[in-house]
Each structure stands twice: as structure tokens, then as C-alpha cells.
Amino acid sequence: MQIEDLAQRILNGERRALARAITLVESARPDHRAEAMRLIEAVGRRGRQALRIGLSGTPGVGKSTFIEAFGMYLIERGLKVAVLAVDPSSARSGGSILGDKTRMERLARQPEAFIRPSPSQSQLGGVARRTREAIALCEAAGFDVVLIETVGVGQSETMVAGMADLFVLLIAPAGGDELQGVKRGIMEMADLILVNKADGALRETAMRTCADYAGALRLLRKRPQDPEGFPKAMMVSALTGEGLPEAWKAMQALVAWRKDNGFWDRTRAEQARRWFEEELHGALLARLQKNPRVRALVDELGAKVEAGEASPAAAAERILCALEG
């Protein structure tokens, strides 16, 4: 299929074309990378935008269950939803392990939804290197909301926060000790903290957990991109749907405020600049690794570092000096 034809099919909202395009951008083959760049340029000219929501949470919190319930809620309101579920990669095959699509059966059957499990390929924070390009393709295909589910919780989740408009942290009902299990850094990035599983016997526990996090958020320094009352902690139940309307209303209010006060456009521009710089760094490293002279020098100095004959910093400086010479 020609790139121009593929681009047009994506713009027409064809899900099969979108799936094929994401496979293309995830490929590491040089010829595929060239075609992927042409494709991104072609669809990007339309300037379509979706609401990008990054979502992370502690293991067992029910991220996939929440995404399915939230996605169905949005579809019922006439929106199209894309889910990019970044799975851990198999060390042997490089493929996805978790298979999120099989855990979102209802959502996967909806014509207004698109679910794409994507192997993290050992990228920091569990965010696939080409996730940004997949987001751009989903926007071009006309999806209104793109949900980016990441693997686990950690300081490295700044990567997904850096490519999303909103960052949502899911928490399970627990005692006060749960606060110790979540690093302060990820709390500082969160726009919303949603305490999931707030139903049945866990409801009272969820109320206490929500109060604990609301108190913790009040101790954090207020960010300029937040209106009064944000970031906030709320309770939701992916099982019953309780709290989903309120969570969506809070997201809409935050987005509207940021658009009205210039933060939306400024953040999108900064994200585009960061994307460019990361692509440049990655391309430069790839070029260096393909250079036989540089590769030989890296191997030589790497062996000396392993043997304790040179420090990592000194070895790296020697390579830089060799490149300048």
C-alpha cells in the first residue's frame, strides 16, 4: 500500500489502516522508519487533536478494568476512544506479554473504540519509543480521546506525563501505608488521583484512602497550570460506574481552564519540542553505533571500564574527544 493511500485511509477513520500504520511506526527497519516519517508528516498536516490522557497505577489497582468502564462511558456520550496499552515486553520475542485487548472484551467490540497493546521494548517507564507516533496516528484517525496506559508506577512515568494532556494516577483502597508505596514524584505529576474499587466492602476504606490523598495533595506546592482545587483526589468504581461522571467532569473542567489560560497550547508546543530533541538524541546514538570506528572504540573502552582500568566518565570523554577530532 502506498503511503499516500494509507494516510488517506487513516484520515477516513479506517481502523485496519490505523493498525497497519502503528505496526509500521513500531518497526525498527530503516526502510520502515523512512516510510513512517512520511506517513506522520502526511497525516499531521490536518492538525487534528484528541484529549490525551496518561494513566498509571499500582499493580492490581484495576487499570484495564477502569479503562474499559471509562471508555464505555465516553462512547455512550458519542466520543471515539483509542487505548494504547503499553505492555511489558517478552525478553525472548520482544512481543507484548499482558494482552490488554483480551482483558477489555466489551470495549474491544465497540466500533467507536480502538485498542492497541504495544510492547514496551525495554523503554524506560514502560512507554514504547513510538507511542508518540501512535498517538498522532490515533488523532489523525479522528479519535476524540486517547488513553495511554503504562506499566506500573515509578519515577520514570514522567515519560507518559510528558506526552499527555492529563495524567491520572489510579490507587487501590488501602490503609495509610499506601502513601508510602507511591513516590512523591508521581504524585506531583498527577492531575487526578482516582481511588478505584470504591464499592461494596471496600467503600469505607476507599473513602479513607481518598481523604489521605486529598490531604497529601494539599501539602504539595501549587502548580501554575492548575486552577483552584487541582490536583484532586476522587473515588471511582470501575465495577459499578460510580464516580466516572464526576471524574470526566473534573477532566473537562481542567482542560477548559488550561485552554482558556494558554497552558494547553504552551504544553503542546513544549511536548513537540521534547519529542524532536528525543528523536534527535536517539538518531544520533543510532548513527554512532553503526559507525565501525566508533563501535570499535566503544568496545575497546568498554572492556577497560569492565576491567577497572578506566572510569566510565573518562571513557565516555575519550570517545567524545575522538568524535570531535
N, C-alpha and C positions, 0 to 999 in steps of 0.2 A: 504493500500500500504506500502511495506517495505521501510525503509529509504534509503537503497542502491539503490533500483529501482527508487525511487523518485529523488535521486541525479543524477542518470544517465539520466533520462528524462530531468532534468533541464539542464544538460551539453549538451544534444542534442538540446536544444533550444525550448522545448515544452512549449508554453505559459500557457496551462492549468495546467501543473505541477508546473510552476513558481507561478501561482496564488494560488494554493493549499499550496505551501511551505510558501508563505508570510502570509497566514492565520494561518499557524502553528506557525510561529515565533511571530505573534502578540498575540497569546493565552497566557493567564496567568496561565493556568492549569499546575501544576507541571510535570505531565507526558508529556505534550506537550512541556514544556521547555526542558526537557531532550532529547526528540526527535529532537527538533530544534537545540540544540547544536551539536548533532551528525551529523545532516544534514549540518550545516555550516562548520564543520570540513571536511566532505566528499567532498563538492564542492570547498572548499578553497584550497585544495591541488593542483588544476590545476593552480593556480596563475594568473587567468585571471584578466585583469584590464580594466576599462572603464574610460572615462573622466567624472568626477563627477562635475556637475555644480549646485551650490546652487542659488536659485533665490528668491528674496523678493521684496516687493514694497508697496507703499502706497495704501490704499483701492481705488478701482476704476481706477487703473492705467492700467488694462487690462492684468494681469499676464497670465490668461488662454488663452486669445486670442493670446498673444505673444508666449506662449509655443506651441500652435497649429501651428502657422505660422513658427516658428523656427524649430519645429520638422519636418514639411513637407519639409522644405528647406534641412534639413540634410538627410532625407530619399531619396530625389531626387538626392543626391550625394552618394548614396549607403551605407549609415550608418543605423544601427539599433538603435532606440531611446526608452528608458524607461522613463516614467514620474511617479514620486512618489509625488502625490499631497496631502499634509498633510492638511486635513480639520479640522475645529473646531469640537469638539465632542458634541453630544447631552448630556446634563446633565442627561436626563431621561434614554436613552437607551445606551449611550456610543458610538453610531454609528456616521458616518460622516454626516454632515449637507449639505455642499455645493454641493456635487455631481459633481466634476470636469469632470468626464467622459462624462456627458451629455453636458458639455459646450465645448468639444473638439471632436465633432462628426466626422469631416473629419479624424483627426489623429487616432481616435479610430478604424476606419475601415481599417487602414493600417496593413498588416501582419507584417511589419517591426517595428511596434510600440507596446508598452505595456503601458497601463495607469492604475495606481492603486491608487484610492483615499484611504486614510488611516486616521482613526480618531486620533486626537492628544492626546486623552485620558488625557487631562488636563496637558500635559507636558509643561514645561517652554519653551516659544518661539514657541509654536505650532509645535514642532518637536516630532513625535511619538518616544517613547522609543526604539522601534525596527526598526527604519528607517535604522540604520547602517546595520542590518542584511538583510533588504530588498535590500539595495544597493549591498551587497555582493552576494545575490542570482541573481540579475539582471546582475551583471558582469559575474557570472558563466554561465548564460544562453546565453552569447555571445553578449550582447548589447554593442555598441560602446560608446554611450553617455547616462548618467543617469542624468535627470533633477529633482532636488528636489525643489518643490515649497512649500514655507512656508506661514504661516498665518500672514499677516500684517507686520508692521515694529516696531522694538523696540530693546533695548539694548540686550535682550535675544536672538536675532537672531545670536549671536556668536555661538550658538549650531550648526546651519547648516553650518556656515563658518568653523567650526571645523571638519566637515566630508566631505567637498567638496574640489575639486582641484581649482575651480574658484568660486568666489562669485560675482553675478551680482545683482545690485540694479536697479529696474525699477522705473522711475519717470514720472509723467504726466506733460504735458506742463502747466506752471503756471507762476505767477509773481515771483519776488524776495522773497516774503514771503514764498514760498515753501521751501526755505532753512531752515526756522525756524521750519518747520514741521518734518524735518528729523534730528535725533540726530547725533551729531558729531561722536559718536562711530561707528555707522553702516557705515558711510561714510569712516571711517578709515579702515574698513574691506573690502570694496568693491574693486574688481579688475577692474570692468567696471561699469559705471553708464550709463544706456541707457534711453534716453528720448523718451518714446513711444508716439504714436499718432501724429507723425511728418508728418501730411498730411493735405491737404485742408486748411481750415481757421485757423487751429492751427499750421501750419508750422512755421510761423514767431515767434509765441510765443514759440514754441519748440526750435527754434534757439537761442532765448534769454535765455531760461532756460538752454540749453546746455552750453552756454557761461558762465552763472553764476556758474554752477557746475564745469566747467573746471577751472575757476578762483579759486573757493574754494579748489579744489584738489591741486592746485599749492601751497597753503598755508600749506598743511599738510606735516609732516616730511616724507622724502623718506624712503621706506621700503627696506631692503636688498634683499628681494625676487622679487623686481620689476626692470625690465630694464628701460632704459630711455623712458619717455613718458607714463609710467604707474604709478598709475591707471589713466584711462582716461574717459572722458565723450563723448558719441556719440549719434546721433539721429537715431531712427528706426521707422518704421511704420508697425505694425502687419497687418494692413488693406491692404496696397499695396505691402508689402515685401521690400520696400526701406530701405536700411541700414543693412539688415540682412547679406548680403555677407561680408560687411565691419566688422560687429560685429564678425562674425565667424572667419574671417581672423585675427582679433586682438586677439581672444581667442587662436587660433592656435599658433600665434607668441609668446604669453606669455607662453603657455605650453612648446613650444620648447625651449625657453630661460631658463626656470626653470629646464627642464630636462638636458640641456647641462651644467648648472652650479650647479647641485647637489641638487637643492632645492626641486625637485619633490620627490625623494626618501626619503629625510630627513623629509619632511612634512608628507608623507605617514607613515613613521615609528613613528613619533610623534602622529599621529592620532590613530594608532593602540595601542600605549601605553595609550593614553587618554581613548580609548574605554575600555581597560582592567580595568583601575582604576575606571571608572564609573560603570562598571558591578560589580566590587568588592564592591563598596560602596552600590549599590542597593541591592546586595545579602546579605550583612551584615545587612542592615536595615531590610530586609525581615525576616531574621533569628531571629533578636531581637524581632520583632513584634510578631513572632509566639511563643516565649518563654513565658509561662504563668507567671513566676515570674517577668520577665521584664515588661510584659504587665500590670500587677497589679501595679507595681511601677510607671510606666508611668501614669496610670490613677490616682493614688493617688497624685503624684506630680503635674500632670496637673490640678487637682482640686484646689490645693493650689495656683498655679500660677493664675488661674482664680479668686480666692478669694482675691488675693493680699497678700497672706501670704508668698509667696516666689517669688523671681525673676526668670525669665526664665533661665538665665545663671547659677544661683545657683542650680536650679532644675536639669538642664542638667548635671552639675558637680556631683551631688549626684548619678545620675544614672550611670555615668561613673565609679565613685568610687565603686559602688555596683558591677559592672561588673568585675572590677579588683580584688575585694575581693573574 
